[in-house]
């Protein structure tokens, strides 16, 4: 890993930084650990926050692989329901709970019904402010399907971002190269001069790496394996070391 970071630092200086949204800049409020614990309790299951975090790591990896095959948002309703039942089953398995597909489907439906919103991590605004002070182009690349104008304004990050690219706009989800290529065009830069920060290995690291963008894997909980092809960081303040 030391050699990887040394090589990383020797490359061309960058002029654009792209960020994933969920898990990188923002998370659910209440947190997913609370949402899951609340829903599970209604079905007689007790889970720990640590277990749910482990479960989401496995479930999100499954989502990235499935999105690469056929984007979830493009699938018919029955297939989406089947996907999210398996997604929830993996979350529960990570938390040490063995559940049938039908029970997992019911838990996911309950989780989806609990009111929640997105909120920024504490390190987001200081990092964005410093990167903007350094006159870097800042972009957002997300698989989210929401009104980004309203969302970025409400999260108070719109003033730092030069653009955003979503799967809804492009018609493809990360790690599809098209979504990263659109970001590069909007940033008016070359892949070798761009950095992408995200918390998912397949969606963010592999997706960016495959088009020549330098990735950083964000591992806030310290539970992800070393990516090998790029550095791993624990917080957004560390991004400043690579620009």
C-alpha positions as CSV (number, residue, x, y, z in Angstrom):
1,X,0.0,0.0,0.0
2,X,2.9,2.4,0.7
3,X,4.1,1.8,-2.9
4,X,0.6,2.5,-4.2
5,X,0.4,5.8,-2.4
6,X,3.9,6.8,-3.5
7,X,3.0,6.2,-7.2
8,X,-0.3,8.0,-6.7
9,X,1.4,11.1,-5.5
10,X,3.9,11.1,-8.4
11,X,1.1,11.4,-11.0
12,X,0.1,14.6,-12.8
13,X,-1.5,17.2,-10.5
14,X,-5.2,17.3,-10.6
15,X,-7.6,20.1,-11.3
16,X,-11.0,18.4,-10.6
17,X,-12.4,16.4,-7.7
18,X,-15.6,14.3,-8.1
19,X,-17.6,13.0,-5.1
20,X,-20.1,10.2,-4.6
21,X,-23.1,11.4,-2.6
22,X,-24.6,8.7,-0.4
23,X,-22.0,7.3,2.1
24,X,-19.5,9.9,1.0
25,X,-21.0,13.4,1.5
26,X,-24.3,12.4,3.1
27,X,-26.1,9.7,5.0
28,X,-29.6,9.0,6.1
29,X,-31.0,10.8,9.2
30,X,-31.9,8.8,11.3
31,X,-28.9,6.7,10.4
32,X,-29.4,3.4,8.6
33,X,-28.4,1.5,11.7
34,X,-31.3,3.1,13.6
35,X,-33.7,2.5,10.8
36,X,-32.8,-1.1,10.5
37,X,-32.9,-1.7,14.2
38,X,-36.3,-0.2,14.5
39,X,-37.7,-2.3,11.7
40,X,-36.0,-5.5,12.9
41,X,-37.4,-5.0,16.4
42,X,-40.9,-5.1,15.0
43,X,-40.2,-8.6,13.6
44,X,-38.7,-9.8,16.8
45,X,-35.0,-9.5,15.7
46,X,-32.3,-7.6,17.6
47,X,-29.3,-6.3,15.7
48,X,-26.3,-4.2,16.6
49,X,-25.1,-1.1,14.8
50,X,-21.8,-2.8,14.0
51,X,-23.6,-5.7,12.5
52,X,-25.8,-3.5,10.3
53,X,-22.8,-1.6,9.1
54,X,-21.1,-4.9,8.1
55,X,-24.2,-6.0,6.4
56,X,-24.6,-2.8,4.4
57,X,-21.0,-3.3,3.1
58,X,-21.9,-6.7,1.6
59,X,-25.3,-5.5,0.4
60,X,-23.8,-2.4,-1.3
61,X,-21.2,-4.5,-3.0
62,X,-24.1,-6.7,-4.3
63,X,-25.9,-3.6,-5.5
64,X,-22.8,-2.3,-7.4
65,X,-22.5,-5.6,-9.2
66,X,-26.1,-5.7,-10.1
67,X,-26.1,-2.1,-11.3
68,X,-23.2,-3.0,-13.6
69,X,-25.3,-5.8,-15.1
70,X,-28.7,-3.9,-15.4
71,X,-29.3,-0.7,-13.5
72,X,-31.8,-1.2,-10.8
73,X,-33.9,1.8,-11.7
74,X,-34.4,0.4,-15.2
75,X,-35.8,-2.9,-14.0
76,X,-39.5,-3.8,-13.8
77,X,-41.2,-3.5,-10.4
78,X,-41.3,-7.3,-9.7
79,X,-37.5,-7.6,-10.4
80,X,-36.8,-4.5,-8.2
81,X,-38.7,-6.0,-5.3
82,X,-36.7,-9.3,-5.7
83,X,-33.4,-7.3,-5.8
84,X,-34.2,-5.3,-2.6
85,X,-35.4,-8.5,-0.8
86,X,-31.9,-10.0,-1.4
87,X,-30.3,-6.6,-0.5
88,X,-32.0,-6.7,2.8
89,X,-31.2,-10.4,3.4
90,X,-27.5,-9.6,3.0
91,X,-27.8,-6.7,5.5
92,X,-29.4,-9.1,8.0
93,X,-26.8,-11.8,7.3
94,X,-24.0,-9.3,8.0
95,X,-25.8,-8.6,11.3
96,X,-25.8,-12.3,12.2
97,X,-29.5,-12.9,11.3
98,X,-30.6,-15.6,8.9
99,X,-33.8,-14.6,7.2
100,X,-35.9,-16.0,4.4
101,X,-36.4,-13.9,1.2
102,X,-40.0,-13.3,2.2
103,X,-39.1,-12.0,5.7
104,X,-36.3,-9.9,4.2
105,X,-38.8,-8.4,1.8
106,X,-41.1,-7.4,4.6
107,X,-38.3,-5.9,6.7
108,X,-37.2,-3.8,3.7
109,X,-40.7,-2.6,3.1
110,X,-40.9,-1.5,6.8
111,X,-37.5,0.2,6.6
112,X,-38.6,2.1,3.5
113,X,-41.8,3.3,5.3
114,X,-39.9,5.0,8.2
115,X,-39.5,8.8,7.6
116,X,-35.9,9.8,6.9
117,X,-33.9,12.3,5.0
118,X,-30.3,13.0,4.0
119,X,-27.8,14.9,6.2
120,X,-24.2,15.8,5.6
121,X,-21.3,14.2,7.4
122,X,-19.5,16.7,9.7
123,X,-16.3,16.8,7.6
124,X,-18.0,17.7,4.3
125,X,-18.3,21.5,4.3
126,X,-14.8,22.1,5.7
127,X,-13.3,19.9,2.9
128,X,-15.4,21.4,0.1
129,X,-14.6,24.9,1.3
130,X,-10.8,24.2,1.3
131,X,-10.9,22.5,-2.1
132,X,-12.9,25.4,-3.6
133,X,-10.4,27.8,-2.1
134,X,-7.7,26.0,-4.0
135,X,-9.7,26.7,-7.2
136,X,-10.4,23.1,-8.0
137,X,-13.4,22.1,-10.1
138,X,-15.8,20.1,-7.9
139,X,-18.4,17.7,-9.1
140,X,-20.9,15.2,-7.8
141,X,-21.5,11.8,-9.4
142,X,-24.4,9.8,-8.0
143,X,-26.8,7.0,-8.8
144,X,-29.5,8.8,-6.9
145,X,-32.7,9.7,-8.6
146,X,-33.8,12.9,-7.0
147,X,-34.1,16.6,-7.9
148,X,-30.5,17.6,-7.4
149,X,-31.1,21.3,-7.6
150,X,-33.3,21.2,-4.6
151,X,-31.2,18.6,-2.7
152,X,-27.9,20.3,-3.1
153,X,-29.4,23.6,-2.0
154,X,-31.0,22.1,1.0
155,X,-27.8,20.3,2.0
156,X,-25.9,23.6,1.5
157,X,-23.4,22.1,-0.9
158,X,-24.7,23.6,-4.1
159,X,-22.5,26.7,-3.6
160,X,-19.4,24.6,-3.8
161,X,-20.3,22.3,-6.7
162,X,-19.6,23.3,-10.3
163,X,-21.9,20.5,-11.6
164,X,-23.5,17.1,-10.8
165,X,-24.1,14.0,-12.9
166,X,-26.8,11.5,-12.0
167,X,-27.8,8.1,-13.3
168,X,-31.2,9.5,-14.2
169,X,-29.5,12.1,-16.5
170,X,-27.1,9.7,-18.1
171,X,-29.3,6.5,-18.2
172,X,-26.6,4.5,-16.6
173,X,-25.4,3.8,-13.0
174,X,-21.8,3.7,-11.7
175,X,-19.6,1.8,-12.5
176,X,-20.7,2.3,-16.1
177,X,-18.0,4.5,-17.7
178,X,-20.6,6.8,-19.3
179,X,-21.4,8.5,-16.1
180,X,-17.8,9.3,-15.4
181,X,-17.2,10.4,-19.0
182,X,-20.0,12.9,-18.7
183,X,-18.4,14.3,-15.5
184,X,-15.1,14.7,-17.3
185,X,-16.8,16.6,-20.1
186,X,-18.5,18.9,-17.6
187,X,-15.2,19.5,-15.8
188,X,-13.4,20.2,-19.1
189,X,-10.5,18.0,-18.0
190,X,-8.6,14.8,-18.8
191,X,-9.1,11.6,-16.7
192,X,-5.5,11.8,-15.4
193,X,-6.2,15.2,-13.9
194,X,-9.4,14.1,-12.1
195,X,-9.9,12.5,-8.7
196,X,-13.0,10.6,-7.7
197,X,-13.9,10.0,-4.0
198,X,-16.4,7.4,-3.0
199,X,-17.2,4.7,-0.4
200,X,-17.9,1.8,-2.8
201,X,-15.2,-0.3,-4.3
202,X,-16.9,-1.5,-7.4
203,X,-19.1,1.6,-8.1
204,X,-16.5,4.2,-7.3
205,X,-13.0,2.8,-7.3
206,X,-13.3,0.4,-10.2
207,X,-15.7,2.6,-12.1
208,X,-13.3,5.6,-11.9
209,X,-10.1,3.6,-12.4
210,X,-11.5,1.9,-15.6
211,X,-11.8,5.3,-17.3
212,X,-8.4,6.6,-16.1
213,X,-9.7,8.8,-13.2
214,X,-7.7,8.4,-10.0
215,X,-9.9,7.0,-7.2
216,X,-9.8,7.3,-3.4
217,X,-11.8,4.8,-1.4
218,X,-13.5,6.4,1.6
219,X,-13.8,3.9,4.5
220,X,-15.4,5.9,7.4
221,X,-15.9,2.8,9.5
222,X,-12.5,1.1,8.8
223,X,-14.1,-2.1,7.7
224,X,-13.3,-2.3,4.0
225,X,-10.3,-4.3,2.6
226,X,-7.4,-2.4,1.1
227,X,-8.3,-1.6,-2.5
228,X,-4.8,-2.2,-3.8
229,X,-5.2,0.0,-6.9
230,X,-5.7,3.3,-4.9
231,X,-5.3,4.7,-1.4
232,X,-7.9,4.3,1.3
233,X,-8.9,7.2,3.5
234,X,-11.1,7.5,6.7
235,X,-12.4,11.1,6.2
236,X,-12.8,13.8,3.6
237,X,-10.1,15.9,5.3
238,X,-7.6,13.4,3.9
239,X,-8.5,14.2,0.3
240,X,-6.4,17.4,0.7
241,X,-3.3,15.3,0.8
242,X,-3.9,14.1,-2.8
243,X,-4.4,17.4,-4.5
